[in-house]
């Protein structure tokens, strides 16, 4: 089979799977797709990793339309990333979400890349903030076995992104205006499918200004 034929077959397989899914949903939940036509009104903005093993809606067993999702490598929020900042502003100011969840995952490849040299140029640039977190906690992290070191840095990265979000103008403006909004940090364990609350939640300007990086539980 030529490469083009193989490619066409793989694309057709995706379309066939979609059709099978549509038929199953229509049978089990008649009218479901029509209910999605109305404007989405999610209460949650989910900022997660691009890793294909960490799908937002499936993890919490919620329907489409209930979670507004943004994903990138290692679930980072940078002040120069207009994509992420636009997503946050839209979610907060237009959709009026009540919760922003940063969801990292153990064994994150982006976090691991930040601890090693030799990455492709763009990837190395992207994970540079995580390298700073690593250097800041290096003395403690280097006492751990490699897998535990990566996982602990994954947790630190989530906490740092919660703090970064708390300094996004749209978020601070929402709190200044008395809008109900909280930012939370979760982490996902691929090995057993469970989400873990890192118990870092910020719901006001005062809490945001007092928040410090947690290096130890």
N, C-alpha and C positions, 0 to 999 in steps of 0.2 A: 504494500500500500504506500503510495507517495505521501510526502509530508503534507501536501495540501489536503489530500483526502482525509488523512488522519486528523488534521486540524478541523476540517468541516465536521467530522464525526463527533469530535469532542464538544464543539459548539452546539451541534444538534442535540447532543446528550443533555446539555444544560437546559435547552428549550423543552425537551421531553420531560425532564424532571419538574420543570415549572408547571407544565400542563397537568402532570400527575398530582402535584401539590394543590393546584387550583381545584381539581375535581374532588380531591379528598376534603378540602376545606368547605367547598360548597355542599358536600354531602353531610358533613358533620355540623356545620354552622351556616345554614342558609342565610343569605343577606349580609354576611360578614364583610365582603368587599365593598358593598354599598355603604356600610357604616363608616368605612374609612375615607369616603369621598369628602365628608365634612372636614372643616379646618381642624388640624391636629391641635390638641390641648394637653400636651404632656406636662407633668409636674416635675420631671427629672431631666437634667442634662447629664449625660454620661460621657466622660472623657476617658477613653480607654486606649489600649495598645492595638496596633494594626495586626497583631498576631491572629491568624485565622482560627486558632483554637479558643479564642476568648470572645464569643459573640454576646453582645449586651443583652438583648431581649431574652435569649434562650437561658442565660444564667439565672435570671430572676423570674422566668416563666411569665412574661408579660407580652401582650399583643403589640403589633405594630401600632404606632400612634401614641403610645404611652411613654416612650422614652425618646428624647432627642439626642442623637449620638454624634460624637466627634472622635475620630481615632487617628493616631499617628504612632510612629515608632517610639516606644517607651513612654507613651502617654505624657508628653512634655508640653508645657505651656511657656513659651518664650515671648518676651515683650516685643520682639521683632516679627513674630508670626501673625501676619494679618488674617490668615485663614482662621486660626484658633480664636483670635481676639474677636473676629466678626461673628463666629459661632456663639461665643459667650454673650456678646452684646445682643444678638438676635434672640437668644434663649431667654435672657433676663428682661430685656426691654419690650420685646414683642410677644413672645410666648408666655412670659411671666412665670417661668419655672420657679418652684419653691426649693429645689434641691439641686446642687451641682455635685456630682460624684466623680472623683478621680479614682479610677480602678486600674491598679497595676496588676502584675501577676508574677509569681515566683518563677525563677529561671528565665527571666526576660532576656532575649538576645541583645536588645539595644543596651540594656544595663551592663551585660557582660562585655559588650564591645567597648564600652567606656573604660574598662579596666585593662584593655589590651592595646598594644600598638598594631600598626599595619592595616587599619581599616581603609576602605575606599574613601576618597576625599570628602564627598558630601556626607557620608554616614559619620565620618569622624567629626566633621563640623557640627552635625546635628546633635550628637551625644556629648559634646564638650561640656555642657552644664553638669551632666552626671559625673564627669571626671572631676569636676570641682567638688562635688559632694563627697566623692571617694577620697580625695586628698584631705578634705576636712576631717574625715573620720578614719583615716588610714591606720592610725596607731591601734585603734580598737578592732577595725575590720580585719587587719592582717593576722590577728590572733585566731581567727576562725578558719576552718577548712574551706576550700574554694567554693563549694556549692552553698554553704551557709553564708559565706561572705557575699556572694552574689544576691542571695535571697534577702539578706539584711539591707544591702544597698537598694534593692527593689523597694523595700519598705521606706527607707530614707527618701528615695526619689518621690514616692507618693506624697509623703509629708511635705516635701519641698514644693511640689506642684500645688498642693492645697494652699500653701502660703503665697505662691505666685498668683494664684487666682484671686486671693484676697486683696491684691494690689491692682487688679485690673480696674480701670476707671468705671466701667459699666456696673461692676459689682459694688464698688464703694459708693457710687451714686445711688444705687438701689437701697443700700443700707441708710444713707443719709436721708432718703425720702421715706424711710419707714417701711419699705417693701419687705415682705416675708421671704427670706432667702438664707439658706445655709449651705456651707461647703463641707464635704465629707471625704475621708480617705478610706478606700477599701483595697484589699488585695485578694487575688484569686489563686487558688492552688489547682493547677491543671491535673495533678496526680489523683485528686479525689473529687474535683468538681465543686469544691466549697469556697464560698466567699468569706472573707474575714474582715471584720470591722477593725480598723487600726485605732479607733477611738480618738480620732482627731476631727473634730467638728467645729466650725466657726460660723457664728450667726449674727455678728454685729461688728461695727467698726472697732469697738473697744477690744473685743476678743481678737480681731485680726491684728491690731497693733501690738498686742501682748504676745502673739504667738511666736514661739521659738522652735527651732529645729530639734526634734526629739531623736537623740542618738541612742538612747537606752530606754527600755520599757520602764 
